[in-house]
Structures are given as C-alpha cells and as structure tokens.
C-alpha cells in the first residue's frame, strides 16, 4: 500500500485547522488516516494529513483554508501494519531522517531491534516508519528519507524516553551513525468529528 503525507499551509482565519480536519475526515473516506495539528516545531498555520492510496488527493488539497501543499509519496517499512490507524490521545512526534542509501537496510534493522525495549519501557508506540519516494537529487547524492511517526503519552514521556542508559537508546545511537540529518517535531492528532 502507498501512503501520502501532506504538509499544508493554511490561511489566517481562526479555527481553520479544525474546519479542515472536519472536512477532510467527512469527505475523504476510509483512506484518511489522520489529520495532525502543530504543537512544537511546526508553524501555527500548518496542518498535516496522512492518507493511504484509497483517499482522493482532492479531499486534502481542496480542503477549506489550504493555500499551499507539499505531498510526499511513501511506502511502509516495518510498520504500520495493514489497516492500522494512529491511536487518539497523547502527542505524535514526526521525525524525518535523511540517511545514506547504503545504510538504509541497516537503519531499518536497528529500528526494529530497538522498538520492543523502547515500547516496553515508555508510554510510547511506534505507528509507522515510512520510506519516502526518493527524488532525482536524493538518488544522485546517495541519500534516502524516512518518516517515523511515534505516539507518546505527552511531552514529558518523550523527554523521559531520551534516557541514554536504555537498550533502545544504545541501538538508536548506532542508528544515528547512519543518519545525515534528523528533524523531530511534535503535533496532535485531531479527532474525527
């Protein structure tokens, strides 16, 4: 299954994110997996939408208040499992990774190896790790991008999960050696109407 991640810039009207979320959930059908609103690291006029290939792009791109959009086509790696949806509540951290192409498979292996200890030790759940369809320039410079979406109970739990003494964090440190750049930002999952 192919997934799509939309980064939307919205107009200045108050409440635009909620209006957009209600509209996208109502008109997009079962392929709309989640509408996310900014918490930390995103501009206040942004919204993010995750869909699978059952959703029409128009349900998102022609949504109320959308003035600009960037769409990323991506494939699931280790997760999400088919038909999985983001769980409500808590916060979601959307972490973008740019890795060396030759280290891509190792990055996936290390991620999967760390997740049992990570999820067992913290109130956190990996929703998905997605491989972004590479651009021409990424192919040329030997890089790949991934998007990791993780649900945490709250920002305090995210901070607690940075504990360098855990087995998971030791594995994540090895994974960092394969990473050129990472960018983590926090958001909230807007509930369906």
Order of alpha helices (4+ residues) and beta strands (2+ residues): beta-alpha-beta-beta-alpha-beta-beta-alpha-beta-alpha-beta-alpha-alpha-beta
